[in-house]
Each structure stands twice: as C-alpha cells, then as structure tokens.
Amino acid sequence: MTNSNKFYSKILPLYEKLISYKNRKERETSFWSNLFNKYHIQNAHDCSCGTGHHIILFNDLNVSCSGSDLSDDMVRKARRNCEEKKIKCNIIQADFCDIGNYLLNTVDLIVNLGNSLAYVDNKKKILNYLKGCYIKLSNNGVLVLDLRNYDYLLQEKPRFIPISFRENYGFIYVLEYEKRSIQFNILYFNLKNRDFQTFSTTYYPILFKKLIQYLRETGFKIENQYSGFKFEDFDLKTSENLIIVAKTV
C-alpha cells in the first residue's frame, strides 16, 4: 500500500477539486442522516478519512467521528480542515488493515469510503481488516463500505471514465486492465492554463460475491446494498459503484 501513499501525496494539491466535497455533502447528507437515525449511531470512525470532510459532515449531523489514513499528508490536511471548523477529534496515520489494534475504543459505525478497500491485495488482509472492524464495533454496530463495482468494470472494461468537469478544468480516469489489478490513471486538465497532469494508482478488484462471503465469514449481517448515496438499487451488471451496509450480530 506504499504506492497509494505516494499517489495521495502527489495528488493532494488537487484532491479536493477531484473529490468535490461540496457536491458530495449535498448528495450524501440524507443517506447518512437516515443511517444514523435508523441504527442510533452516536460515534464513528472513518478509517480512510482522506482530507477529513466526512468527519466534518458526521459532526455536523451530531455524530462524533475519529479518523485515520495511511497518508501522512492526508492526515495533516484532515487535521487542518477540522481545526478550521473548530472540530476536536483524533486523526492518526495508520493502515486500516490494522484497525483491530490501533482503534482503542469501540464505535457504533466504521466507514471505508472512496474505493479504499480495493487497495488491499489479498483475501487474508481483507479478512483481517473485517475481523478488526467487527471487534471494534459496538453491539449492533454498522460497517459501510463504498467502492467500485468490479464485476461491472471487469465485464465491460471501460477505458475512459469522466470524473468531474468544471468551467475551466476537469478530471478523467483512464483505466488499464492487468491480470490481477486495474491501474487507474487520472488525467487532470486545466483549460485556463492550457496544461495537464497525470497521476496513477493501482487497485485490486474485489468481486461482489467474494466480498459478501468475506463479510459473512467474519460475522456480519448484510443489511443493504446500493449503487449510490441516493439509495439507488444495486445491479451487479450495470451499476458502476457499490455501497454495502453491514451490521454486527
């Protein structure tokens, strides 16, 4: 996972343009509010917190949230973002696969967002991560996983995926399919300055049935699966994204 660390350090100056948290907040707030109310969530941990905007969103919804990220640069930026919002929370540098050791207290909710789980390159590590989550969740605790639908990607093999476009700039994914992995190349172009930059990171496809199997092996009950944060139905063959809501039993 060291390559992902280098990738995020390199792309950090453009990261919040790429993610567009303002749009994400508008799109996701009702999802999280509904989930918090349904499962009586009082505290949470974002184990791939990036620049910290879900920590901020959760606090806005009266759920205290800690965070962790593999990238030192992301952790520093997340801390600054939270400080600007006057939010006091614990954000540490850590590999989420080791969550069973570094997360000291149990929480009602653990989230792994933005396709981060696909950085884990083998079954043993995934199972170890899920077991760690299970241990660190309270009774009837909830795990939310958000990642690409790799069944769809491996079936259709799209090469070019538009991510976001604004008046003067935009981002496009250019995908390269390897035997065990997919390289995501991000092309950033700035029309105003007439220049572009490229960034690359590698993901390891996790098929839907395998992921469901791993969750059940570690004791989780699958509550729901969606293709987006507007509660859209998930279709294995056509959905580009996958959100899984699982619960301890």
Residue pairs with C-beta under 8 A, 6 or more apart in sequence:
1 70
1 95
1 97
1 119
1 120
3 201
3 202
4 70
4 71
4 119
4 201
4 202
5 70
5 71
5 72
7 199
7 200
7 201
8 15
8 50
8 70
8 71
8 73
8 74
9 71
9 72
9 73
10 199
11 18
11 186
11 199
12 51
12 71
12 73
12 74
12 77
14 188
14 197
15 50
15 51
15 74
15 77
16 51
16 53
17 164
17 166
17 169
17 171
18 163
18 164
18 171
18 186
18 188
19 50
19 51
19 53
19 114
20 164
21 51
21 53
24 53
25 53
25 57
27 228
27 229
27 230
28 57
28 229
29 57
29 61
30 230
31 229
31 230
31 231
32 57
32 58
32 61
33 61
35 41
35 109
35 142
35 144
35 245
36 61
36 62
36 63
36 109
39 108
39 109
39 140
39 142
39 247
40 108
41 63
41 108
41 109
41 142
42 63
42 64
42 108
43 63
43 64
43 65
43 66
43 107
43 108
43 109
44 58
44 63
44 64
44 65
44 66
44 107
44 108
44 109
44 110
44 111
45 65
45 66
45 67
45 68
45 99
45 103
45 107
45 109
45 110
45 111
45 136
46 54
46 55
46 58
46 65
46 66
46 67
46 68
46 110
46 111
46 113
47 67
47 68
47 94
47 96
47 99
47 103
47 110
47 111
47 112
47 116
47 133
48 68
48 69
48 70
48 96
48 112
48 113
48 114
48 116
49 55
49 67
49 68
49 69
49 74
49 75
49 78
49 91
50 69
50 74
50 78
50 114
51 74
51 77
51 78
51 81
52 67
52 77
52 78
52 79
52 81
52 82
52 91
53 81
54 65
54 111
54 113
55 65
55 66
55 67
55 78
55 82
55 87
55 89
55 91
56 81
56 82
56 85
56 87
58 64
58 65
59 65
59 85
59 87
59 89
63 109
64 89
65 89
66 89
66 90
66 91
66 103
66 107
67 75
67 78
67 89
67 90
67 91
67 92
68 75
68 91
68 92
68 93
68 94
68 96
68 99
68 102
68 103
69 75
69 78
69 91
69 93
69 94
70 93
70 94
70 95
70 96
71 93
72 93
75 91
75 92
75 93
78 91
79 91
82 88
82 89
82 91
92 102
94 102
96 112
96 116
96 129
97 120
97 125
97 128
97 129
97 132
98 132
99 110
99 129
99 132
99 133
99 136
100 128
100 131
100 132
100 133
100 135
100 136
101 132
103 132
103 136
105 136
106 136
106 137
106 138
106 141
107 136
107 137
107 138
107 141
108 137
108 138
108 141
108 142
109 137
109 141
109 142
109 143
109 144
110 133
110 136
110 137
110 141
110 142
110 143
110 144
111 143
111 144
111 146
112 143
112 144
112 145
112 146
113 144
113 146
114 146
115 146
115 147
115 148
115 203
116 147
117 126
117 129
117 145
117 147
117 206
118 147
118 148
118 150
118 203
118 204
118 205
118 206
119 202
119 203
119 204
120 126
120 129
120 204
121 180
121 181
121 204
122 204
123 210
123 214
126 206
126 211
126 214
127 214
127 217
127 218
130 143
130 214
130 215
130 217
130 218
130 220
131 218
133 143
133 218
134 143
134 218
134 219
134 220
134 248
137 143
137 248
138 248
139 248
140 247
140 248
141 247
141 248
142 223
142 245
142 246
142 247
142 248
143 215
143 220
143 244
143 245
143 246
143 247
143 248
144 243
144 244
144 245
144 246
145 211
145 242
145 243
145 244
145 246
146 241
146 242
146 243
147 206
147 241
147 242
148 203
148 240
148 241
148 242
149 208
149 227
149 234
149 236
149 239
149 240
149 241
149 242
150 182
150 205
150 206
150 207
150 208
151 207
151 208
151 236
151 237
152 236
152 237
152 238
152 239
152 240
153 175
153 182
153 205
153 240
154 177
154 205
154 207
155 237
157 175
157 177
158 175
159 174
159 175
160 172
160 173
160 174
160 175
161 172
161 173
161 175
161 240
162 170
162 171
162 172
162 173
163 170
163 171
163 172
163 173
163 186
164 170
164 171
165 171
168 190
168 191
168 192
169 188
169 189
169 190
169 191
169 192
170 188
170 189
170 191
171 186
171 187
171 188
172 186
172 187
172 189
173 184
173 185
173 186
173 187
174 184
174 185
174 186
174 187
175 182
175 183
175 184
175 185
176 182
176 183
176 185
180 204
181 202
181 203
181 204
181 205
182 202
182 203
182 204
182 205
183 200
183 201
183 202
183 203
184 200
184 201
184 202
184 203
185 198
185 199
185 200
186 198
186 199
186 200
186 201
187 196
187 197
187 198
188 196
188 197
188 198
188 199
189 195
189 196
190 196
208 236
208 242
211 244
212 222
212 244
215 222
215 244
215 246
216 222
219 248
219 249
220 246
220 247
220 248
220 249
221 246
221 247
221 248
221 249
222 244
222 245
222 246
223 245
223 246
223 247
224 244
224 245
225 234
225 242
225 243
225 244
225 245
226 232
226 233
226 234
226 242
226 243
226 245
227 233
227 234
227 235
227 239
227 240
227 241
227 242
227 243
228 241
228 243
229 243
232 239
234 242
234 243
